[in-house]
Amino acid sequence: MKFKDLSQQSVECRSFGHMWRPYTAQYFEEKLEGVRSKWRGYKVTLVCKGCGCNKHFKLSHTGDYGHPYYRYPTNYKLDHRITPDERKALKLAAIEPWISK
């Protein structure tokens, strides 16, 4: 997908960050090999209110944060890395609908 094909919501999220909202948090315990105690915590899913992206991560019972992974909606990922100049253009495109005329 090309930069010009992104939805307005995707442009905004890529420019200014996602608007995460809690979706699920499920308690779980996991026995780790070679360790006497279990890993206890939560599997957490957040959903972006803007573009619908999902963020999944583990949060331990003590509040330690695990590495997140993401599931992106259709038409979110590009077929190339965004260059610095494209990033600037993306930010300008994100505010275009709100510019006072």
C-alpha positions as CSV (number, residue, x, y, z in Angstrom):
1,M,0.0,0.0,0.0
2,K,1.2,3.5,-0.8
3,F,1.2,6.5,1.5
4,K,-1.6,8.3,-0.4
5,D,-3.9,5.2,0.1
6,L,-4.0,5.5,3.9
7,S,-7.4,6.3,5.6
8,Q,-7.6,9.6,7.5
9,Q,-7.7,7.6,10.8
10,S,-4.5,5.8,9.9
11,V,-2.8,9.1,8.9
12,E,-3.8,10.6,12.3
13,C,-2.6,7.6,14.3
14,R,0.7,7.4,12.4
15,S,1.2,11.1,13.0
16,F,0.2,11.7,16.6
17,G,-0.1,8.2,18.2
18,H,-2.9,5.9,18.9
19,M,-5.9,6.6,21.2
20,W,-5.7,3.4,23.2
21,R,-8.7,2.2,25.1
22,P,-8.9,-0.9,27.4
23,Y,-10.5,-3.9,25.7
24,T,-9.7,-7.0,27.8
25,A,-7.5,-8.1,30.7
26,Q,-7.4,-11.8,31.6
27,Y,-5.5,-13.2,34.5
28,F,-3.2,-16.1,33.9
29,E,-0.4,-18.2,35.5
30,E,2.4,-19.7,33.5
31,K,5.0,-22.2,34.8
32,L,8.4,-21.2,33.6
33,E,10.9,-24.0,33.0
34,G,13.7,-24.1,35.6
35,V,11.9,-21.7,37.9
36,R,10.1,-22.8,41.1
37,S,7.4,-20.1,41.0
38,K,4.8,-19.4,38.4
39,W,4.7,-16.2,36.3
40,R,1.4,-14.5,37.3
41,G,-0.2,-11.6,35.6
42,Y,-2.6,-10.4,32.9
43,K,-2.9,-10.7,29.2
44,V,-4.0,-7.2,28.2
45,T,-5.5,-6.0,24.9
46,L,-6.0,-2.4,24.1
47,V,-7.8,-1.2,21.0
48,C,-7.2,2.2,19.2
49,K,-10.4,4.2,19.1
50,G,-9.2,5.9,15.9
51,C,-7.9,3.2,13.5
52,G,-8.9,-0.1,15.2
53,C,-5.3,-1.3,15.8
54,N,-4.9,-3.9,18.6
55,K,-2.1,-3.8,21.1
56,H,-1.4,-7.0,23.1
57,F,1.0,-7.4,26.1
58,K,1.5,-9.1,29.4
59,L,1.4,-7.2,32.7
60,S,2.8,-9.1,35.7
61,H,1.1,-9.1,39.1
62,T,3.7,-6.6,40.2
63,G,3.1,-4.3,37.3
64,D,6.1,-5.2,35.1
65,Y,5.3,-4.6,31.4
66,G,6.0,-7.3,28.8
67,H,6.9,-6.7,25.1
68,P,3.8,-5.7,23.1
69,Y,2.8,-7.0,19.8
70,Y,0.3,-5.3,17.4
71,R,-2.4,-6.4,15.0
72,Y,-3.0,-3.8,12.4
73,P,-6.3,-3.2,10.5
74,T,-6.5,-3.6,6.8
75,N,-5.0,-0.7,4.9
76,Y,-2.8,0.4,7.8
77,K,0.6,-1.1,6.9
78,L,2.7,0.4,4.1
79,D,4.8,-1.5,1.6
80,H,7.9,0.6,2.5
81,R,9.5,2.4,5.5
82,I,8.3,6.0,5.8
83,T,11.1,8.5,5.1
84,P,11.6,11.6,7.2
85,D,10.1,13.8,4.5
86,E,7.1,11.5,4.2
87,R,6.6,11.6,8.0
88,K,6.5,15.4,7.8
89,A,4.0,15.3,5.0
90,L,1.9,12.7,6.9
91,K,1.7,15.1,9.9
92,L,0.5,17.9,7.6
93,A,-2.1,15.6,6.0
94,A,-3.3,14.7,9.5
95,I,-4.3,18.2,10.4
96,E,-5.6,19.2,6.9
97,P,-9.3,18.6,7.8
98,W,-9.0,21.0,10.8
99,I,-7.1,23.9,9.2
100,S,-9.2,27.1,9.5
101,K,-9.9,28.4,6.0
